[in-house]
Amino acid sequence: MPSLDEPTQPRTLRVYPLEGVRFLIEHPKLWRNFLVRVSTTCFVSLLATILLFTLAMPAQAAALERAISQTWACWLIAVLLTIFESAAFVLVWSYIVLPLTLDRLFDDVLRLRGHGDLVDSRVTSHRQVYLRFRHREASKRIQQAVNGFVVALTLPVNLIPIAGQVVFYGVNGYLAAWSLHLHYFDLKGCTFQEGVEYVQSHKARYVAFGVWSIVTGSIPVLSWFFVFTNTIAAAVWAADLEDAGLGPKSQELVDAS
């Protein structure tokens, strides 16, 4: 398997989240579908934020006041917790509710980059192959649900200064980048284990990409926007890997030819 650290790697991963924004701007064809999808996510995110600040934040402040005498400190902590909870909600939403929409966006980007054959290769009338495809789709949804659970589980770690943030963003960044390429692995015909091996072989780069996606996805108000542009960025990365012959199973195809 080719290494992502080879000189043929087309871009450094730290710019890919920005590549997602640039690609969206430069391709108006994506805008209509993007706006429809964004409007739905924006509404859900705004509704969740309003409910959290009006219902959860006062309850959390009241609970903290029973343990801490300084009222201002209780409200400050409650505000910070609510911001983290709002960001976590958007992340969990992106892991569980949006996958089908994001998969379609991923496919659109690959087609625009000249890899429509990779997307169209999924289409088949053979029932046995179709059933295997549905099994992979089910496995992918389970993986995304697990990722969402890990986000919620590690959220309290943010209360630990510095070290807590390092652990939270490191763990969830790795899982986030992996999740953003699950659809890519499915398109390549990878088994779950093959996807695991590929990500583990290039763990540092997946963590780097994932941390950026988590940071941008945690920005209040704009988080809904980056959920989509990070998917576009992951598709651009996948297209670059295909162009450079560095994607999963790419070496197998070279050897076979």
Secondary structure by P-SEA (a helix, b strand, c coil): ccccccccccccccaaaaaaaaaaaacccaaaaaaaaaaaaaaaaaaaaaaaaacaaaaaaaaaaaccccaaaaaaaaaaaaaaaaaaaaaaaaacccaaaaaaaaaaaaaaacccccccccccccaaaaaaaaaaaaaaaaaaaaaaaaaaaacccccccaaaaaaaaaaaaaaaaaaaaaaaaaaacccaaaaaaaaaaaaaaaaaaaaaaaaaaacccaaaaaaaaaaaaaaaaaaaaaaaccccaaaaaaaac
